[in-house]
Amino acid sequence: MDTTRPLTRPTPATPTRPPLEPSAPRRRTAYLDNLRIALIMLVVAHHAAQAYGPADWWYVEDQAGSGALAAFTTLNGTFFMSLFFFVSACFVPASVDRRGSWAYLRGRLRRLGIPFLAGTVTLIPVLLYVYYLVYRDQPALSFPQYYADVFLGLGEEPADWAGPIWPDLQFGHLWFIQNLLVYCLLYLLARRTGEAVRRLRPAASVRTPRIPGHRALVLFTLAVAAATFVLRLWYPLDTWVPVAEFIQTEPARLAQYAAFFAAGILAHRHGWLTAIPARTGYLWLAGGVAGAVVLCAAGGTGAFWYATGGATVPAALWAVYETFLCTALCLGLLTLFRERLNGEGPVLSSLAGSAFTVYIVHLPIVVALQFALAPLDPAPLTAWVVVTAAAISLSFPLAAWLRRLPGFRAVL
């Protein structure tokens, strides 16, 4: 809640001190904006590492790899998108309260739906077309031909198509925006259903959940880990499936993403963000940092317990370990930013305002820089540092400029 200091007026009997000027309002949730800035920079760094570390599919291939960067991306994957869903959810209930369900729905469709669709029909096809020309052993096509026959799948699938899917239609990094929109719509549906139930049973009492302590956090972690393990019996990590033929999701991480989005809703509703003691948050942060050090020392994807799925003991251990890191680092970073990084100012405000746009536009910049460096054959860590620094330096000014264009600010 915004607070201001009231003006004081000297009385005739005490004409000594001049009236106090009203202080600038200070938002108690400024740390969430600062955390979003840090997270979007981590996303840029993560994508910059994709060409030089993990064995995942990426837009730029045949680059020298680094075990350290593979561990870095594995560690990021345990928590950073879950934390994005949590922070995004923290703002949802208040927005619905203030605007109403239908106005909120229209706003989400405009703010999330339009950028998602625009990016899907422009940015992603261009990236995949470049990949098609450089890496696919297929006949050269003009961009319009590629767009119609390969991206949209209107042509016949080649017999030697190398995948990973046919047609090439995919959403790239924009999956997060699409999934976030789906979660917001599900929240609205659940909220309307709850309101209808309360109208039918007005006497029913609703218990306010207690502030989560260590026991509740452990039980939450184990429950999410169990759901994650079960989902990965059928869907290993990095397996993407279309839901309703359009919503692309990674079921292996679905339990974490959905649980942390729901946790963000509850945290806002019941004041947990400010009520959880700093000591609790710092203890979990210490555990998360220790777990991250162990993971990196063990080599990330080369760790002996790492398993992408299946009914195996390593898969069960990894589901628990990964979910522990997710809970510990999310809670720990929220606490750290709340206690130590809650400042605000014009620069931070500008960066926070551009964070969403940076998420949309950064990927073509990252890929272009990776292609530009490829002929120089740099060391993996050197290339990662250069691409990360340059992409962050270019993405934020570009995002700020786009948001000033007529009509763009309403959706960016």
C-alpha positions as CSV (number, residue, x, y, z in Angstrom):
1,M,0.0,0.0,0.0
2,D,1.3,3.4,-0.9
3,T,2.0,5.7,2.1
4,T,2.8,9.4,2.3
5,R,3.7,11.6,5.2
6,P,1.1,14.2,5.9
7,L,1.9,17.9,5.8
8,T,2.4,19.5,9.2
9,R,1.4,23.0,9.8
10,P,3.1,25.1,12.6
11,T,0.7,26.6,15.1
12,P,0.9,30.3,16.0
13,A,2.5,29.4,19.3
14,T,5.4,27.4,17.7
15,P,6.5,29.2,14.6
16,T,10.0,27.6,14.6
17,R,10.2,24.8,12.0
18,P,8.9,25.2,8.4
19,P,6.2,22.8,7.2
20,L,7.4,19.3,6.2
21,E,7.4,18.5,2.5
22,P,5.4,15.4,1.6
23,S,7.8,12.5,1.1
24,A,7.7,10.4,-2.1
25,P,5.4,7.4,-1.8
26,R,7.3,4.2,-1.1
27,R,5.9,0.9,-2.4
28,R,6.2,-2.0,0.0
29,T,6.5,-4.3,-3.0
30,A,9.2,-2.5,-4.9
31,Y,11.4,-5.5,-4.3
32,L,9.2,-7.6,-6.5
33,D,9.9,-5.3,-9.4
34,N,13.6,-5.5,-8.6
35,L,13.4,-9.2,-8.5
36,R,11.8,-9.3,-11.9
37,I,14.6,-7.2,-13.3
38,A,17.1,-9.7,-11.9
39,L,15.1,-12.6,-13.3
40,I,14.9,-11.2,-16.8
41,M,18.6,-10.7,-16.8
42,L,19.0,-14.3,-15.7
43,V,16.8,-15.4,-18.6
44,V,19.0,-13.5,-21.0
45,A,22.1,-15.1,-19.5
46,H,20.4,-18.5,-19.6
47,H,19.6,-18.3,-23.3
48,A,23.1,-16.9,-24.0
49,A,24.5,-20.1,-22.4
50,Q,22.3,-22.4,-24.4
51,A,24.7,-22.5,-27.4
52,Y,27.8,-23.2,-25.2
53,G,26.7,-25.6,-22.5
54,P,23.7,-27.9,-22.5
55,A,23.0,-30.6,-25.1
56,D,19.5,-29.2,-25.6
57,W,18.3,-28.2,-29.1
58,W,19.2,-24.6,-29.8
59,Y,19.0,-22.1,-32.7
60,V,22.9,-22.1,-33.0
61,E,24.7,-25.4,-33.2
62,D,28.3,-26.8,-33.4
63,Q,29.7,-24.4,-30.7
64,A,32.3,-25.5,-28.2
65,G,30.7,-26.5,-25.0
66,S,31.4,-25.9,-21.3
67,G,30.5,-28.1,-18.4
68,A,30.2,-25.1,-16.1
69,L,27.6,-23.5,-18.4
70,A,25.7,-26.9,-18.6
71,A,25.5,-26.9,-14.8
72,F,24.5,-23.2,-14.9
73,T,21.5,-23.9,-17.2
74,T,20.5,-27.0,-15.2
75,L,20.5,-24.9,-12.0
76,N,18.5,-22.2,-13.6
77,G,16.0,-24.7,-14.8
78,T,15.2,-25.9,-11.3
79,F,13.8,-22.6,-10.1
80,F,13.8,-19.4,-12.3
81,M,10.6,-19.9,-14.3
82,S,8.7,-21.1,-11.2
83,L,9.8,-17.9,-9.5
84,F,8.6,-15.9,-12.6
85,F,5.1,-17.6,-12.2
86,F,5.1,-16.9,-8.5
87,V,6.0,-13.2,-8.9
88,S,3.5,-12.8,-11.7
89,A,0.7,-14.4,-9.6
90,C,1.4,-12.0,-6.7
91,F,-0.1,-9.1,-8.8
92,V,-3.1,-10.9,-10.1
93,P,-5.7,-10.8,-7.2
94,A,-5.2,-7.1,-6.5
95,S,-5.6,-6.3,-10.2
96,V,-8.9,-8.3,-10.4
97,D,-10.1,-6.6,-7.2
98,R,-9.4,-3.2,-8.6
99,R,-10.6,-3.7,-12.1
100,G,-13.2,-6.4,-11.9
101,S,-13.1,-9.8,-13.7
102,W,-14.2,-8.7,-17.2
103,A,-11.9,-5.7,-17.4
104,Y,-9.0,-7.8,-16.1
105,L,-9.8,-10.5,-18.7
106,R,-9.7,-7.9,-21.5
107,G,-6.5,-6.5,-20.1
108,R,-4.8,-9.9,-20.0
109,L,-5.9,-10.8,-23.5
110,R,-4.5,-7.5,-24.7
111,R,-1.3,-7.5,-22.6
112,L,-0.4,-11.2,-23.0
113,G,-2.4,-12.4,-25.9
114,I,-1.5,-9.8,-28.5
115,P,2.3,-9.9,-27.8
116,F,2.2,-13.7,-27.9
117,L,0.4,-13.9,-31.2
118,A,2.5,-11.1,-32.7
119,G,5.8,-12.8,-31.6
120,T,4.6,-16.2,-32.8
121,V,3.9,-15.0,-36.4
122,T,7.0,-12.7,-36.6
123,L,10.0,-13.4,-34.3
124,I,9.8,-17.2,-34.1
125,P,9.4,-17.9,-37.8
126,V,12.4,-15.8,-38.6
127,L,14.6,-17.6,-36.1
128,L,13.4,-21.0,-37.3
129,Y,13.9,-20.0,-41.0
130,V,17.5,-19.1,-40.3
131,Y,17.9,-22.4,-38.5
132,Y,16.3,-24.2,-41.5
133,L,18.7,-22.6,-44.0
134,V,21.9,-23.1,-41.9
135,Y,21.4,-26.5,-40.3
136,R,18.7,-28.5,-42.1
137,D,19.6,-30.7,-45.0
138,Q,16.6,-29.6,-47.0
139,P,16.0,-27.7,-50.3
140,A,16.4,-24.0,-49.9
141,L,13.1,-22.1,-49.7
142,S,12.1,-18.5,-49.8
143,F,10.8,-17.2,-46.5
144,P,7.1,-17.1,-47.8
145,Q,7.5,-20.7,-49.0
146,Y,9.1,-21.8,-45.7
147,Y,6.4,-20.0,-43.7
148,A,3.5,-21.7,-45.5
149,D,4.9,-25.2,-46.2
150,V,7.2,-25.8,-43.2
151,F,6.3,-23.5,-40.4
152,L,2.5,-23.8,-40.8
153,G,2.8,-27.3,-42.2
154,L,0.7,-26.7,-45.3
155,G,3.3,-28.7,-47.4
156,E,4.1,-32.4,-47.2
157,E,6.4,-33.5,-44.4
158,P,9.8,-34.6,-45.8
159,A,10.6,-38.2,-45.4
160,D,13.9,-37.3,-43.8
161,W,12.6,-34.6,-41.5
162,A,14.9,-34.3,-38.5
163,G,12.4,-32.9,-36.1
164,P,12.0,-32.1,-33.3
165,I,8.4,-31.6,-34.4
166,W,6.5,-31.2,-37.6
167,P,5.5,-28.7,-38.7
168,D,8.0,-26.2,-37.4
169,L,5.2,-24.3,-35.7
170,Q,6.4,-23.7,-32.1
171,F,6.4,-20.7,-29.7
172,G,10.0,-20.7,-28.6
173,H,10.5,-18.6,-25.4
174,L,6.9,-17.2,-25.8
175,W,5.5,-20.4,-24.2
176,F,5.8,-18.6,-20.9
177,I,3.5,-15.8,-22.0
178,Q,1.0,-18.3,-23.3
179,N,1.1,-20.4,-20.2
180,L,0.8,-17.4,-17.9
181,L,-2.3,-16.3,-19.8
182,V,-3.8,-19.7,-19.3
183,Y,-3.1,-19.7,-15.6
184,C,-4.7,-16.2,-15.3
185,L,-7.8,-17.5,-17.0
186,L,-8.0,-20.5,-14.7
187,Y,-7.6,-18.2,-11.7
188,L,-10.6,-16.1,-13.0
189,L,-12.6,-19.3,-13.4
190,A,-11.7,-20.6,-10.0
191,R,-12.5,-17.2,-8.4
192,R,-15.9,-17.0,-10.1
193,T,-16.7,-20.5,-9.0
194,G,-15.7,-19.7,-5.5
195,E,-17.9,-16.6,-5.5
196,A,-20.9,-18.7,-6.7
197,V,-20.3,-21.3,-4.0
198,R,-20.2,-18.6,-1.3
199,R,-23.5,-17.1,-2.6
200,L,-25.1,-20.5,-2.3
201,R,-23.6,-21.2,1.1
202,P,-23.2,-17.7,2.7
203,A,-22.9,-19.2,6.2
204,A,-19.9,-21.3,5.3
205,S,-16.7,-20.2,7.1
206,V,-13.4,-19.9,5.3
207,R,-10.3,-20.6,7.3
208,T,-7.4,-18.3,6.8
209,P,-4.2,-20.4,6.2
210,R,-1.5,-19.9,8.8
211,I,1.9,-18.4,7.8
212,P,3.9,-21.2,6.3
213,G,6.6,-22.5,8.6
214,H,9.3,-25.0,8.0
215,R,7.0,-28.0,8.3
216,A,4.5,-26.6,5.8
217,L,7.3,-25.7,3.4
218,V,8.8,-29.2,3.6
219,L,5.3,-30.8,3.0
220,F,4.8,-28.4,0.0
221,T,8.1,-29.4,-1.4
222,L,7.5,-33.1,-1.0
223,A,4.0,-32.9,-2.5
224,V,5.3,-31.0,-5.6
225,A,8.2,-33.4,-5.9
226,A,5.8,-36.4,-5.9
227,A,3.6,-34.8,-8.6
228,T,6.7,-34.0,-10.6
229,F,8.0,-37.6,-10.4
230,V,4.6,-39.0,-11.4
231,L,4.3,-36.7,-14.4
232,R,7.8,-37.7,-15.5
233,L,6.9,-41.3,-15.7
234,W,5.2,-40.4,-19.0
235,Y,6.9,-37.1,-19.9
236,P,10.6,-36.8,-19.4
237,L,12.3,-33.4,-19.2
238,D,12.4,-31.4,-22.4
239,T,9.3,-33.2,-23.8
240,W,6.8,-30.6,-25.0
241,V,3.2,-31.5,-25.8
242,P,0.3,-29.5,-27.3
243,V,-2.7,-29.2,-25.1
244,A,-5.9,-28.6,-27.0
245,E,-3.7,-28.6,-30.1
246,F,-2.4,-25.1,-29.3
247,I,-1.2,-24.7,-25.8
248,Q,2.4,-25.8,-25.7
249,T,3.6,-27.0,-22.3
250,E,6.4,-29.1,-20.7
251,P,4.5,-31.6,-18.4
252,A,7.7,-32.5,-16.6
253,R,7.7,-29.0,-15.0
254,L,4.0,-28.5,-14.9
255,A,3.5,-29.4,-11.2
256,Q,6.2,-26.8,-10.2
257,Y,4.8,-24.0,-12.4
258,A,1.2,-24.5,-11.4
259,A,2.0,-24.9,-7.7
260,F,4.1,-21.8,-7.6
261,F,1.5,-19.7,-9.4
262,A,-1.1,-20.9,-6.9
263,A,1.4,-20.1,-4.1
264,G,1.8,-16.6,-5.4
265,I,-2.0,-16.1,-5.4
266,L,-2.2,-17.3,-1.8
267,A,0.9,-15.4,-0.7
268,H,-0.8,-12.1,-1.8
269,R,-4.2,-13.0,-0.4
270,H,-2.9,-13.9,3.1
271,G,0.0,-11.5,3.4
272,W,2.7,-14.1,3.4
273,L,5.1,-12.0,1.4
274,T,5.6,-9.7,4.4
275,A,4.7,-12.1,7.2
276,I,7.2,-14.9,6.6
277,P,10.1,-14.1,9.0
278,A,13.4,-13.1,7.5
279,R,15.1,-15.8,9.5
280,T,13.0,-18.5,7.8
281,G,13.7,-17.2,4.4
282,Y,17.4,-16.8,5.0
283,L,17.7,-20.4,6.3
284,W,16.1,-21.7,3.2
285,L,18.3,-19.5,1.0
286,A,21.3,-21.0,2.7
287,G,20.0,-24.5,2.0
288,G,19.3,-23.5,-1.6
289,V,22.8,-22.1,-2.1
290,A,24.4,-25.1,-0.6
291,G,22.3,-27.4,-2.8
292,A,23.3,-25.3,-5.9
293,V,27.0,-25.6,-5.0
294,V,26.6,-29.4,-4.7
295,L,24.8,-29.5,-8.1
296,C,27.4,-27.4,-9.9
297,A,30.3,-29.3,-8.2
298,A,28.7,-32.6,-9.4
299,G,28.6,-31.3,-12.9
300,G,24.9,-30.4,-13.5
301,T,23.5,-32.8,-16.0
302,G,26.5,-35.1,-15.3
303,A,25.5,-35.5,-11.6
304,F,25.0,-39.1,-10.8
305,W,21.4,-38.6,-9.5
306,Y,20.3,-36.6,-12.4
307,A,17.5,-38.3,-14.4
308,T,15.1,-36.8,-16.9
309,G,12.2,-39.2,-16.1
310,G,11.1,-42.8,-15.7
311,A,10.3,-45.0,-12.7
312,T,13.9,-45.1,-11.3
313,V,15.5,-44.2,-8.0
314,P,17.7,-41.5,-9.7
315,A,14.5,-39.9,-11.2
316,A,12.8,-39.9,-7.8
317,L,15.9,-38.4,-6.1
318,W,16.2,-35.7,-8.8
319,A,12.5,-34.8,-8.5
320,V,13.0,-34.2,-4.8
321,Y,16.3,-32.4,-5.1
322,E,15.2,-30.2,-7.9
323,T,12.0,-29.2,-6.1
324,F,13.9,-28.5,-2.9
325,L,16.2,-26.2,-4.8
326,C,13.1,-24.6,-6.4
327,T,11.4,-23.9,-3.0
328,A,14.6,-22.9,-1.2
329,L,15.9,-20.5,-3.9
330,C,12.5,-19.0,-4.6
331,L,11.7,-18.3,-0.9
332,G,15.3,-17.3,-0.2
333,L,15.5,-14.8,-3.1
334,L,12.1,-13.3,-2.2
335,T,13.4,-12.8,1.3
336,L,16.7,-11.4,0.2
337,F,15.1,-8.8,-2.1
338,R,12.4,-7.9,0.5
339,E,15.0,-7.3,3.2
340,R,18.0,-5.9,1.3
341,L,17.0,-4.9,-2.2
342,N,13.7,-3.0,-1.8
343,G,14.9,0.3,-3.1
344,E,13.3,2.2,-6.0
345,G,14.1,5.1,-8.3
346,P,13.8,6.3,-11.9
347,V,16.3,3.8,-13.3
348,L,14.9,0.8,-11.5
349,S,11.4,1.9,-12.4
350,S,12.4,2.2,-16.1
351,L,14.1,-1.2,-16.0
352,A,11.1,-2.8,-14.3
353,G,8.7,-1.3,-16.8
354,S,10.7,-2.7,-19.7
355,A,11.2,-6.2,-18.2
356,F,8.2,-7.8,-20.0
357,T,9.2,-6.3,-23.4
358,V,12.8,-7.5,-22.8
359,Y,11.5,-11.0,-22.4
360,I,9.9,-10.8,-25.8
361,V,12.6,-9.1,-27.8
362,H,15.9,-10.5,-26.3
363,L,16.0,-13.8,-28.0
364,P,16.6,-12.6,-31.6
365,I,19.4,-10.4,-30.2
366,V,21.0,-13.3,-28.3
367,V,20.9,-15.6,-31.4
368,A,22.2,-12.9,-33.7
369,L,25.1,-12.3,-31.4
370,Q,25.8,-16.0,-31.1
371,F,25.9,-16.3,-34.9
372,A,28.2,-13.2,-35.2
373,L,30.7,-14.7,-32.7
374,A,30.7,-18.2,-34.3
375,P,33.4,-17.5,-37.0
376,L,35.7,-16.3,-34.3
377,D,35.5,-19.6,-32.4
378,P,35.8,-18.0,-28.9
379,A,36.1,-20.0,-25.7
380,P,32.6,-20.9,-24.4
381,L,32.8,-18.9,-21.2
382,T,34.2,-15.9,-23.1
383,A,31.4,-16.1,-25.7
384,W,28.8,-16.4,-23.0
385,V,30.0,-13.3,-21.1
386,V,30.1,-11.3,-24.3
387,V,26.7,-12.4,-25.5
388,T,25.1,-11.9,-22.1
389,A,26.5,-8.4,-21.6
390,A,25.8,-7.3,-25.1
391,A,22.2,-8.7,-25.2
392,I,21.3,-7.1,-21.9
393,S,22.8,-3.8,-23.0
394,L,20.8,-3.8,-26.3
395,S,17.6,-5.4,-25.1
396,F,16.6,-2.8,-22.4
397,P,17.1,0.3,-24.6
398,L,15.2,-1.4,-27.5
399,A,12.4,-2.4,-25.1
400,A,12.2,1.2,-23.7
401,W,12.1,2.6,-27.3
402,L,9.4,0.2,-28.4
403,R,7.2,1.1,-25.4
404,R,7.3,4.7,-26.4
405,L,5.9,4.0,-29.9
406,P,2.2,4.9,-30.4
407,G,0.0,1.9,-29.6
408,F,2.8,-0.3,-28.2
409,R,2.7,0.8,-24.6
410,A,-0.8,-0.5,-24.2
411,V,0.4,-4.1,-24.9
412,L,4.0,-3.8,-23.8
